C-alpha cells in the first residue's frame, strides 16, 4: 500500500457499506488483463467489495498450469497420479443433498482419478453419481510442491496467517471435478473474500450481491439449495423471489482468477473437466463484515435456546460453545485472532523503525515486506476499531476475561503507541 492509499483510508473508522444496485443492474464485471497496482485494486475492489476477473497472464508462471494440464488443456491424470497417488482426499457427491450441501467421503486420490477417467469414458455419467474432489488442503499436505504463488492482490490474508500461526488448519483448497460437478448456493466461511483460479477447464458462476439472498429465503427463512430450481417460482414457498435481482453470471476460462467479494452468495458449475485453486481470506477491509456475521450467528443461537436462559447459570457460555460448533469460531477465539494479527504488525513496524536485524525480522513474511509499513498501520487501525467494538458489546463483556489471551484495553493502547512511535521515527509521514 502506498502513502496516498493509506491517507485515503486511514480516516475510515467503519468502512461504509456499499450500494450494489447500479453495479448488478449493469451485469458487468471488470476484466483485468494489464498490470494493476495493489493500491488501485485495494480501493476499487477490496474496499468497494466488488468482484472482478484476472486474465490468464496472472497464472502463466504457475507450475501447476504446466504440470497438471496436458497440451490439449485437459487434466494430466498421469502426472497427478505420480504426485498424489495414495493421498486421502475429500470427495463430495453432487447428486446427493445433506443439509443444503453435498455429503463427503474420504478416498485415496488414485481411486478418485480412476472414477474420473471412467466417468469421462461413459459420456460423463456414472452409477456412483457425479463426484467432486473439493476442499482439499493440498498446500498444507504438500508444502514442498510450490505449484502456485498467491497473487499480491490477495496477499493481505489474516485468516490463513492466523491458522498458519496455530499450525492446525488453513483455508487454501484444491478442487478437481468432472464436467457437471457443482457447488450449491452459499456464502463463504465467516463471510470472507475468496479467489479462485482455474488451472484447467471452465466454470460458470452465479453471484448475488449482499442483501439479495434475503429475497431468496423460503417461508421458514432458509436459503435455497439450488437457485436455478423451479420451486423458487412458487410464491407460497418463496414469497419474495420475484423481488430478487437476476444473478451476475460469469464464465471463467482456463487460467483466469475470479475475485469473489465478502458476503456475495454464489453457486458454481464446472462446464468442463476442471481443476481449480481457491483461497478464503480476510483482512482489514472486510473484518467488520466478519464481526457482524459473528454477532448474527450468536443471535441466532441465542434465539434457538432462549427458553433455557432463565434455567441455566452458564447460558451465555453455552451459546458461545454452540456458536463455535456451528460456525467454527466463538468470541474468545475471534479475540485471539485479532491479537495475533496486531502483534505481527506491531513487530514488523518496530523492526522497520529500529532498523535492526532481529530474530523476528528473519521470519518476516514476504507479504509484510511487499505491502509495506502503511499497510501494517492500516491493519492496526482496523484491529483497534474492531476491539473497541468488542468492548462495547454486551455478549463480549460477559466472557470470562481470565480465559482470554487478548486484554482489549491494553492492546488498543499498544496499537496507538506503535503507530505514534513509527510516525515519530518518520516511518509513516504525518498527514
C-alpha positions as CSV (number, residue, x, y, z in Angstrom):
1,X,0.0,0.0,0.0
2,X,1.4,3.4,-0.9
3,X,1.1,6.7,1.1
4,X,-1.8,8.1,-0.9
5,X,-3.9,4.9,-0.4
6,X,-3.2,5.0,3.3
7,X,-4.1,8.7,3.5
8,X,-7.4,8.0,1.8
9,X,-8.4,5.2,4.1
10,X,-6.7,5.9,7.4
11,X,-9.5,8.2,8.4
12,X,-12.0,5.4,7.9
13,X,-13.3,4.0,11.2
14,X,-16.2,2.0,10.0
15,X,-15.9,1.3,6.3
16,X,-19.2,2.4,4.7
17,X,-21.5,-0.3,3.3
18,X,-21.8,-0.3,-0.5
19,X,-24.8,0.1,-2.7
20,X,-24.8,-2.6,-5.4
21,X,-28.0,-1.6,-7.3
22,X,-26.1,0.2,-10.1
23,X,-23.5,-2.5,-10.2
24,X,-25.6,-5.6,-10.6
25,X,-28.1,-3.9,-12.8
26,X,-25.3,-3.5,-15.4
27,X,-24.3,-7.2,-15.1
28,X,-20.8,-6.1,-15.8
29,X,-17.6,-7.3,-14.1
30,X,-14.2,-5.7,-14.7
31,X,-11.7,-7.9,-16.6
32,X,-8.1,-7.2,-15.6
33,X,-5.7,-8.0,-18.4
34,X,-3.0,-5.4,-17.7
35,X,-0.7,-4.7,-14.8
36,X,-2.6,-3.2,-11.9
37,X,-1.2,-1.6,-8.8
38,X,-2.1,-3.0,-5.5
39,X,-3.3,0.3,-4.3
40,X,-5.8,0.6,-7.2
41,X,-7.0,-3.0,-6.5
42,X,-7.3,-2.2,-2.8
43,X,-9.5,0.9,-3.5
44,X,-11.6,-0.3,-6.4
45,X,-12.3,-3.9,-5.4
46,X,-11.3,-4.7,-1.8
47,X,-12.8,-1.5,-0.2
48,X,-15.7,-1.4,-2.7
49,X,-16.3,-5.1,-2.2
50,X,-16.8,-5.6,-6.0
51,X,-16.0,-8.7,-8.0
52,X,-13.5,-8.8,-10.9
53,X,-11.7,-11.3,-13.1
54,X,-8.0,-11.5,-13.8
55,X,-6.8,-12.8,-17.1
56,X,-4.7,-15.9,-17.6
57,X,-1.5,-13.9,-17.7
58,X,-1.6,-13.7,-13.9
59,X,-1.2,-17.6,-13.7
60,X,1.1,-18.2,-16.6
61,X,4.2,-18.8,-14.4
62,X,2.5,-21.4,-12.1
63,X,4.0,-24.9,-12.2
64,X,0.5,-26.5,-11.9
65,X,-0.6,-24.7,-15.1
66,X,2.2,-26.5,-16.9
67,X,2.5,-29.8,-15.0
68,X,-1.2,-30.6,-14.2
69,X,-2.5,-29.9,-17.7
70,X,-2.0,-31.7,-21.0
71,X,-1.2,-30.0,-24.2
72,X,-4.9,-30.3,-25.1
73,X,-5.8,-28.3,-21.9
74,X,-7.2,-31.4,-20.1
75,X,-6.3,-32.7,-16.6
76,X,-3.0,-34.6,-16.7
77,X,-4.1,-37.7,-14.8
78,X,-0.7,-39.4,-15.2
79,X,1.2,-36.5,-13.7
80,X,-1.3,-36.0,-10.9
81,X,-1.2,-39.7,-10.0
82,X,2.6,-39.6,-9.8
83,X,2.4,-36.7,-7.3
84,X,-0.5,-37.8,-5.1
85,X,-1.3,-41.5,-5.6
86,X,-2.5,-42.8,-2.2
87,X,-3.1,-39.4,-0.7
88,X,-6.5,-39.4,1.1
89,X,-8.8,-36.6,-0.3
90,X,-12.3,-35.3,0.4
91,X,-14.8,-36.1,-2.3
92,X,-18.4,-34.9,-2.4
93,X,-21.4,-36.4,-4.3
94,X,-23.1,-33.7,-6.3
95,X,-26.1,-35.9,-6.8
96,X,-26.9,-36.1,-3.1
97,X,-28.2,-33.5,-0.7
98,X,-27.4,-33.3,3.0
99,X,-28.4,-30.2,5.0
100,X,-28.1,-27.9,1.9
101,X,-24.7,-29.3,0.9
102,X,-23.3,-32.4,-0.7
103,X,-22.2,-35.3,1.6
104,X,-18.5,-36.1,1.6
105,X,-16.3,-39.2,1.9
106,X,-12.6,-39.6,2.1
107,X,-10.9,-41.8,-0.6
108,X,-7.4,-42.4,-2.0
109,X,-6.6,-39.9,-4.7
110,X,-5.9,-42.6,-7.2
111,X,-9.4,-44.0,-6.6
112,X,-10.9,-40.7,-7.5
113,X,-8.8,-40.4,-10.6
114,X,-9.9,-43.9,-11.6
115,X,-13.5,-42.9,-11.2
116,X,-13.0,-39.7,-13.1
117,X,-11.5,-41.5,-16.1
118,X,-14.4,-43.9,-16.2
119,X,-16.8,-41.0,-15.8
120,X,-15.4,-39.4,-19.0
121,X,-15.3,-42.7,-20.9
122,X,-19.0,-43.2,-20.1
123,X,-20.1,-39.9,-21.5
124,X,-19.8,-38.0,-18.2
125,X,-22.1,-40.3,-16.2
126,X,-21.7,-43.0,-13.6
127,X,-23.8,-45.1,-11.3
128,X,-21.8,-43.7,-8.5
129,X,-23.1,-40.2,-9.2
130,X,-21.2,-37.1,-10.0
131,X,-18.2,-37.0,-7.6
132,X,-16.3,-33.8,-6.9
133,X,-12.9,-33.6,-5.1
134,X,-13.3,-30.4,-3.1
135,X,-11.9,-28.5,-0.1
136,X,-8.6,-30.5,-0.3
137,X,-5.8,-28.8,1.8
138,X,-3.2,-29.7,-0.8
139,X,-0.8,-26.8,0.1
140,X,-0.9,-27.9,3.8
141,X,-0.3,-31.5,2.9
142,X,2.4,-30.9,0.3
143,X,4.1,-27.6,1.3
144,X,7.2,-28.5,-0.7
145,X,5.3,-28.6,-4.0
146,X,5.1,-24.8,-4.6
147,X,2.9,-25.3,-7.6
148,X,1.4,-21.8,-7.5
149,X,2.0,-18.4,-6.0
150,X,-0.6,-16.3,-4.3
151,X,-1.0,-13.0,-6.3
152,X,-0.1,-9.9,-4.4
153,X,-3.6,-8.6,-4.6
154,X,-4.8,-11.4,-2.3
155,X,-1.8,-11.5,-0.1
156,X,-3.1,-9.5,2.9
157,X,-4.7,-12.6,4.3
158,X,-5.4,-12.5,8.0
159,X,-7.3,-15.8,8.0
160,X,-4.5,-18.0,6.8
161,X,-1.9,-16.0,8.7
162,X,-3.7,-16.8,11.9
163,X,-4.2,-20.5,11.2
164,X,-0.7,-20.9,10.0
165,X,0.5,-19.5,13.3
166,X,-1.6,-22.1,15.1
167,X,-0.4,-24.8,12.7
168,X,-3.7,-26.6,12.8
169,X,-5.7,-25.6,9.7
170,X,-5.9,-23.3,6.7
171,X,-8.3,-22.1,4.1
172,X,-6.4,-22.9,1.0
173,X,-8.0,-25.5,-1.2
174,X,-7.8,-27.5,-4.4
175,X,-10.9,-28.6,-6.3
176,X,-11.0,-31.2,-9.1
177,X,-14.2,-32.2,-10.7
178,X,-15.7,-33.6,-13.9
179,X,-18.0,-31.7,-16.3
180,X,-21.3,-31.3,-14.5
181,X,-20.0,-31.2,-10.9
182,X,-21.1,-28.1,-9.0
183,X,-21.3,-26.4,-5.6
184,X,-24.7,-25.4,-4.2
185,X,-25.8,-21.9,-3.2
186,X,-23.7,-20.4,-0.3
187,X,-21.6,-17.6,1.0
188,X,-18.0,-18.2,2.1
189,X,-16.9,-19.0,5.6
190,X,-17.1,-16.1,8.1
191,X,-18.3,-14.0,5.1
192,X,-14.7,-14.0,3.9
193,X,-13.4,-13.0,0.4
194,X,-12.4,-15.8,-1.9
195,X,-10.3,-16.0,-5.0
196,X,-10.4,-19.0,-7.4
197,X,-8.0,-19.8,-10.2
198,X,-8.9,-22.3,-12.9
199,X,-5.8,-24.4,-13.6
200,X,-7.7,-26.1,-16.5
201,X,-11.4,-26.2,-17.6
202,X,-14.2,-23.7,-17.4
203,X,-16.7,-22.6,-14.6
204,X,-20.0,-20.8,-14.6
205,X,-20.6,-18.5,-11.6
206,X,-23.9,-17.2,-10.4
207,X,-23.4,-14.3,-7.9
208,X,-25.8,-12.3,-5.8
209,X,-24.7,-9.0,-4.0
210,X,-25.0,-8.9,-0.3
211,X,-28.6,-8.5,0.9
212,X,-30.1,-10.1,-2.2
213,X,-30.0,-13.5,-0.6
214,X,-32.8,-12.4,1.8
215,X,-35.3,-12.3,-1.2
216,X,-34.4,-15.9,-1.9
217,X,-35.4,-17.3,1.5
218,X,-38.3,-19.7,1.9
219,X,-41.2,-19.2,4.4
220,X,-39.0,-20.7,7.1
221,X,-36.1,-18.3,6.5
222,X,-33.9,-20.9,4.8
223,X,-31.8,-20.2,1.8
224,X,-32.3,-22.4,-1.3
225,X,-30.0,-25.3,-2.1
226,X,-30.2,-24.5,-5.9
227,X,-31.1,-21.0,-7.0
228,X,-32.0,-22.4,-10.5
229,X,-34.6,-24.8,-9.1
230,X,-38.1,-24.3,-10.4
231,X,-39.5,-24.5,-6.9
232,X,-38.3,-20.9,-6.3
233,X,-41.1,-19.8,-8.7
234,X,-43.7,-21.0,-6.1
235,X,-44.7,-17.8,-4.3
236,X,-46.2,-19.8,-1.4
237,X,-42.7,-21.3,-0.7
238,X,-40.5,-18.4,-1.7
239,X,-42.7,-15.3,-1.2
240,X,-40.0,-12.7,-2.1
241,X,-38.3,-14.4,-5.0
242,X,-39.7,-12.0,-7.6
243,X,-38.1,-9.1,-5.8
244,X,-34.6,-10.5,-6.2
245,X,-32.3,-9.3,-8.9
246,X,-31.0,-11.6,-11.6
247,X,-27.7,-13.1,-10.6
248,X,-24.4,-11.9,-12.0
249,X,-23.4,-14.7,-14.4
250,X,-19.7,-15.1,-15.1
251,X,-17.9,-17.6,-17.3
252,X,-14.4,-18.3,-16.1
253,X,-12.0,-19.7,-18.6
254,X,-8.8,-21.7,-18.0
255,X,-6.1,-19.7,-16.3
256,X,-8.4,-16.9,-15.1
257,X,-8.8,-15.9,-11.5
258,X,-12.1,-14.6,-10.1
259,X,-12.3,-12.4,-7.0
260,X,-15.5,-13.1,-5.1
261,X,-16.1,-10.3,-2.6
262,X,-17.2,-10.6,1.0
263,X,-20.8,-11.8,1.6
264,X,-21.6,-12.4,-2.0
265,X,-23.7,-15.6,-2.2
266,X,-22.9,-17.8,-5.2
267,X,-23.4,-21.1,-7.0
268,X,-20.8,-22.6,-9.2
269,X,-20.8,-25.1,-12.1
270,X,-17.9,-26.9,-13.8
271,X,-18.7,-26.7,-17.6
272,X,-15.7,-29.0,-18.4
273,X,-13.4,-31.3,-16.5
274,X,-11.9,-28.7,-14.3
275,X,-9.1,-28.2,-11.7
276,X,-9.1,-25.0,-9.6
277,X,-7.3,-23.5,-6.6
278,X,-9.2,-21.4,-4.1
279,X,-8.4,-19.4,-1.0
280,X,-10.7,-17.9,1.6
281,X,-9.3,-14.8,3.2
282,X,-10.0,-11.8,5.4
283,X,-8.2,-8.6,6.1
284,X,-8.8,-5.0,7.3
285,X,-11.3,-4.2,4.5
286,X,-13.8,-6.9,5.5
287,X,-13.1,-7.6,9.2
288,X,-16.1,-5.6,10.2
289,X,-18.3,-7.8,7.9
290,X,-16.9,-10.8,9.7
291,X,-17.6,-9.2,13.1
292,X,-21.2,-8.5,12.0
293,X,-21.5,-12.1,10.8
294,X,-20.4,-13.4,14.2
295,X,-22.9,-11.2,16.0
296,X,-25.6,-12.6,13.8
297,X,-24.5,-16.2,14.4
298,X,-24.6,-15.7,18.2
299,X,-28.0,-14.0,18.0
300,X,-29.4,-17.0,16.0
301,X,-28.1,-19.4,18.7
302,X,-29.5,-17.3,21.5
303,X,-32.9,-17.3,19.9
304,X,-32.8,-21.0,19.3
305,X,-32.2,-21.8,23.0
306,X,-33.9,-18.8,24.6
307,X,-36.3,-21.0,26.6
308,X,-33.4,-22.2,28.7
309,X,-32.0,-18.8,29.5
310,X,-33.5,-18.4,33.0
311,X,-32.8,-22.0,34.0
312,X,-29.0,-22.1,33.2
313,X,-26.4,-20.1,35.1
314,X,-24.0,-20.7,32.2
315,X,-26.4,-20.0,29.4
316,X,-24.2,-17.4,27.8
317,X,-21.2,-19.7,27.8
318,X,-23.3,-22.4,26.3
319,X,-24.3,-20.1,23.5
320,X,-20.6,-19.5,22.7
321,X,-19.9,-23.3,22.7
322,X,-22.8,-23.9,20.3
323,X,-21.8,-21.0,18.1
324,X,-18.3,-22.4,17.7
325,X,-19.6,-25.8,16.9
326,X,-21.9,-24.3,14.2
327,X,-19.6,-21.6,12.7
328,X,-16.1,-22.7,13.6
329,X,-15.3,-19.8,15.9
330,X,-16.5,-18.0,19.1
331,X,-15.9,-14.6,20.5
332,X,-12.9,-15.7,22.6
333,X,-11.1,-17.2,19.5
334,X,-12.0,-14.1,17.5
335,X,-10.3,-12.0,20.1
336,X,-7.2,-14.3,19.9
337,X,-7.3,-13.9,16.1
338,X,-7.2,-10.1,16.4
339,X,-4.4,-10.3,18.9
340,X,-2.1,-12.3,16.7
341,X,-2.8,-10.1,13.7
342,X,-2.0,-7.0,15.7
343,X,1.2,-8.4,17.3
344,X,2.6,-9.5,13.9
345,X,2.1,-6.0,12.5
346,X,3.5,-4.2,15.6
347,X,6.5,-6.4,15.5
348,X,7.0,-5.6,11.8
349,X,6.7,-1.8,12.3
350,X,9.0,-1.9,15.3
351,X,11.6,-3.9,13.4
352,X,11.4,-1.5,10.4
353,X,11.7,1.6,12.6
354,X,14.6,0.3,14.6
355,X,16.5,-0.8,11.5
356,X,17.8,-3.7,13.4
357,X,18.1,-7.3,12.0
358,X,16.4,-9.1,14.9
359,X,15.3,-12.7,15.2
360,X,11.8,-11.6,14.3
361,X,12.9,-9.8,11.1
362,X,14.4,-13.0,9.8
363,X,10.9,-14.6,10.0
364,X,9.1,-11.7,8.4
365,X,6.9,-12.9,5.6
366,X,7.5,-11.6,2.1
367,X,3.9,-10.3,2.3
368,X,4.7,-7.7,5.1
369,X,7.8,-6.6,3.2
370,X,5.9,-6.3,-0.1
371,X,2.9,-4.5,1.3
372,X,5.0,-2.2,3.5
373,X,4.5,-0.1,6.6
374,X,1.5,1.9,5.5
375,X,-0.5,-1.4,5.1
376,X,0.6,-2.6,8.5
377,X,-0.6,0.7,10.0
378,X,-3.9,0.4,8.2
379,X,-4.3,-3.1,9.5
380,X,-3.6,-2.0,13.1
381,X,-6.2,0.8,12.9
382,X,-8.8,-1.7,11.7
383,X,-7.9,-4.1,14.5
384,X,-8.2,-1.3,17.1
385,X,-11.6,-0.3,15.7
386,X,-12.9,-3.9,16.0
387,X,-11.5,-4.3,19.5
388,X,-13.3,-1.1,20.5
389,X,-16.5,-2.6,19.1
390,X,-15.9,-5.7,21.2
391,X,-15.5,-3.6,24.3
392,X,-19.0,-2.1,23.6
393,X,-20.6,-5.5,23.0
394,X,-22.7,-6.9,25.9
395,X,-22.0,-10.5,25.0
396,X,-18.3,-9.9,24.8
397,X,-18.4,-8.2,28.2
398,X,-19.9,-11.4,29.7
399,X,-16.9,-13.5,28.7
400,X,-14.5,-14.6,31.5
401,X,-11.6,-12.2,30.9
402,X,-9.2,-14.7,32.6
403,X,-9.8,-17.1,29.7
404,X,-8.9,-14.5,27.0
405,X,-5.4,-14.2,25.5
406,X,-6.4,-10.6,24.4
407,X,-6.5,-7.8,27.0
408,X,-8.6,-5.4,24.9
409,X,-7.8,-2.0,26.5
410,X,-4.1,-2.7,26.8
411,X,-4.0,-3.9,23.1
412,X,-5.7,-0.8,21.8
413,X,-3.3,1.4,23.7
414,X,-0.3,-0.6,22.5
415,X,-1.5,-0.2,18.9
416,X,-1.9,3.5,19.3
417,X,1.6,3.8,20.8
418,X,3.1,1.7,18.0
419,X,1.6,3.9,15.2
420,X,2.6,7.1,17.0
421,X,6.1,5.8,17.6
422,X,6.6,4.8,13.9
423,X,5.3,8.3,12.8
424,X,7.8,9.8,15.2
425,X,10.6,7.9,13.6
426,X,9.3,9.1,10.2
427,X,8.4,5.5,9.0
428,X,4.9,6.9,8.5
429,X,4.7,10.5,7.4
430,X,2.4,12.7,9.4
431,X,-0.6,13.9,7.4
